[in-house]
């Protein structure tokens, strides 16, 4: 492990913070020049630590996915499996709604080990939350975690296309959740 000088550590922190904000706001297509400008460093400083923009995006996504995985794992302790599942869906959708990088960038960076590993943690929790909710009859038994993921992504894409209505995703996710609940 390389020990960074104090100024290099500061620059790295500023680059990661600026990248996190820029990717969240503008998505994965934001330029490295914009990230460097926001961080107050030169273009070369970014590339000295991250060989490609996707490597920088993957570093940011790994942190975001870690946070989501930690939250999902804590939901496994919830005594109400149906409520835990719905809370997870709201957490995942909310994270995507706030962060374009998470919404648009994960497929682009799945080849990076940190992203792939943490995504698997999130998926394992989603699978378990779904299975538990189905076992107690809170959710339809004919859907899989992949189905739920596809529905969430579809709802987020549809909301993104609306443009002028930034919170449309909330209504769409509520509709998805209503459709996933088991019939009484």
N, C-alpha and C positions, 0 to 999 in steps of 0.2 A: 504494500500500500504506500503510495506516495504522500508525503506530508507537504501540504501547501503552505506557502508563506502567508502571513496575515493578510497582505493586500490581495493575494490571489484568492484566498478564502472569501474575503469581502466581495471581490468581483464575481466569484462563482455564485455567491448568495444573491447578489443583485441580478445576475443574468437569469438565474432560476426563478426569482420572484417576478421579474419583468416578463419572462417567457410564459410563466403560468398565467399572468394577467392578460397578456396579448393573445395567447392561444385561446383562453376562455372567451374573450371578447370577440376576436376576429376569426377564430378557427385555425386549423392547421396550415392554411395557406398564407398566414401572416409572414412577412419577410424577416430574415435574420437582421437586416438593417434596422427594421422597426424595433425589434427586440433589443438590439444593441443600443439604439437611441434611448429607449425607455430605461435601460439599465445604466446609461451614462458611461458606456464603455465602447471601445472600437469593435468593428466587425471581426477583426482578427482575434480579439479576446474570446469571443463566443466560440469560434472555430478551434481555438487552442484547446479547449476543454471538450467540445462536442464536434466530432468530425463531419457530421451532417446535421441538417435541420431536423431530420427524423430522429436522430439520436437525442437531440435536445427535447423534442416532443415526447419521445419515449420516457425520458427522465421525469418529465412533468406528469405524464400519464401514470407512471408507476406509483407516484405519490398519491394521485387522485384515486386510483384503484385500490391502493392499500387502505385509504380512509373508508372507501365504500365496503371493502371486505371486512374491516374491523367492525363497522356498524352492522353489517349483515350477520356477522358471528355473534354479536351481542343480542340480536333479535332472536337467535336460537334459544335464548333463555326465557323468552316470553311465554307465559303460561297459556296464552290464547293463540294457537297456531294460525287461525284465520286473520286475526289482527296483526300478528307478526308478519305474515305474508304481505298484507296490504301496506303495512308500514314500509317494508322493503321496496315494494313497487314505487311508493311515493318518494322514498329516498333516492332510488336509482333514477327515476324520471326527473326529480328535482335537480339532481347533480348534472344530468344531461341538459336540462333547461338553463342552468346557470353557466354551463361550461361547454362551449362549442367543441373544444379539443376532445373532451371525453365523448361527446356525442359523435363527432366526425373522425376522430383520430385513432381510436383503438384498432379498427380493422387495418389501418395503415401501418401500425407499429407492433402487430402481433408476433412478428419474427424476433423482436427483442426479448431476451429471456426474462427480464424483470416484469415486463408487461404481460407476457404469456403466463408466467407463474401466478401472478396476482389475479389475472383474469380468471384462471382456473379456480382460485380460492373463492372469488365472487360467484362463479357458476355453481360450485359445490354447495355453497350456502343457499343460493336460489333454488337449487334442486331440492335440498332438504326442507326448506321453508314451504315449498310447493307440496311436497309429499306429505308433510305433517298436516297442512291445511286440508288436503284431500282426505287424509285418514280420518279426520274428525268431521268430515262432511261440509266444511266451509266453502270448498271450491269444487268446481266440476271435476269429475274424474277423467274426462277425456282430453285434457290438455297436458302438454309437457312444458318443461321449463323453456325449451326452444320456442314453443308456440307463444309463451308469455313474452319472451324477449322480442320476437318478431312483432307482436302487437304493440309493445312499448315503443320500439323503434319506428314502426309505422305511424303511431300517434305523434311521436316527436317530429317526424318528417312532415306530416300533414300540418302540424302547428307551425313549423318553420316556414312552410310555403305560404302561410297566411300573412306573414310579414307584419301588418299593422296591428295585429292583436297578439301582443307578446305572451299573454297568459292563456292562450287557447289550449296549450298543452294540458293544463290542469283539467279542463272540461273533457278533453279527449281521454285522459288517463282515468277519470271518473267513469266514463262510459265503458272503457276496457275492463275496469274492475267490476262494474255491475254485470258485465257479460260473463265474467269468470266465476262469479258466485254460483254456488249450487242452487238449483231450484228448490223452493220449499215444498 
